[in-house]
Amino acid sequence: MNHLFSPLQLKNIILKNRIVMSPMCQYSAEDGFANDWHLVHLGSRAVGGAGLIISEAMAISPEGRISPADLGIWKDEHIAPLRRITDFIHQQGSIAGVQLAHAGYKASSSIPWKGTSLVSPADGGWQPISPNEVLLSDKKSYSKEIDFTEIQRIINDFKMATKRAMEAGFKIIELHAAHGYLIHEFFSPLINKRTDEYGGSFENRTRILIQIIDAVQEVIPTDFPLFVRISASDWVDGGWTIEDSIRLSEVLKEKGIDLVDCSSGGFVAPKEIPIGLNYQVPFAEAIRTKTGIKTGAVGMIVSAEQANEIITSGKADLVFLAREMLRNPYFPQNAAHELGLDIELPVQYLRGKK
């Protein structure tokens, strides 16, 4: 029987357990460059024992950043400081993964602890883009609707970012198609009102992701794991639904995607979502059951017993922890202790077992 500390093979990669540090933006970069904060933040979770450490959403272009303080991977100079981090993660027996993203109309925002207002070009921001014009957070300006040529450029940006990610030592890539960012904006009828080949039907609205996957698969080896994070539901009538997500996951399985990371929301306020323990786990379970693709469960997973039950009952193949990992970088070590399991620790920490 699979359990929280059973290994999982994904093509050429074996994760030592089913615990994933979920991508969490740190808003601590300058011009996209990783620094000591990112080394310690990501590295400490590897010391803590997570099987997979996924970096925060890493922008494929300067305009793809959520904020001016996001990590980026749009130029070769970003590779070296990232390599320092992935080398350290792998030295701890964990696997380094990267989430590649474009923020769409949510780009050029201020960092959270300074508010969430739009950052103007005069203050170091830029013009956000989206499938259609969207009223931005300042309530007076709009995102720019992108044309066919710009879509092709974005697809190529994902491809080039993938090449850099591999050079930086990442062993798993996740494409961010959730949370109201650009790819999700194409998916959702709430935002996408286009009438060309990227709007209207389900096939048209998901076309950009499929083309990004095709471009990425041109440069990764066939045995290199590839994830997709989706918002399994928009939580609003007329939006993207779990039925759409199941349909998309069937396509992703055919495309050779290894795992669907099942989050939700992005276009409504959190207060409109019934947030609670395991509130998104049913999405991962439904997609896994209906399609047979591997899934990751995320959202208010806070205890060893809870995480272990998700795996042992077959609701998901991996558990993605975000806020709990912020509170407790050593969650995996503590979880093993609570479950009565003896796991390998860094030799520097062996005295903590007694």
Secondary structure, 3 states (H helix, E strand, C coil): CCCCCCCEEECCEEECCCEEECCCCCCCCECCECCHHHHHHHHHHHHCCCCEEEEEEEECCHHHCCCCCCCECCCHHHHHHHHHHHHHHHHCCCEEEEEEECCHHHCCECCHHHCCCECCHHHCCCCCEECCCCECCCCCCECEECCHHHHHHHHHHHHHHHHHHHHCCCCEEEEEECCCCHHHHHHCCCCCCCCCCCCCCHHHHCHHHHHHHHHHHCCCCCCCCEEEEEECCCCCCCCCCHHHHHHHHHHHHHCCCCEEEEECCCCCCHHHCCCCCCCCHHHHHHHHHHHCCEEEEECCCCCHHHHHHHHHCCCCCEEEECHHHHHCCCHHHHHHHHCCCCCCCCHHHHHHHC
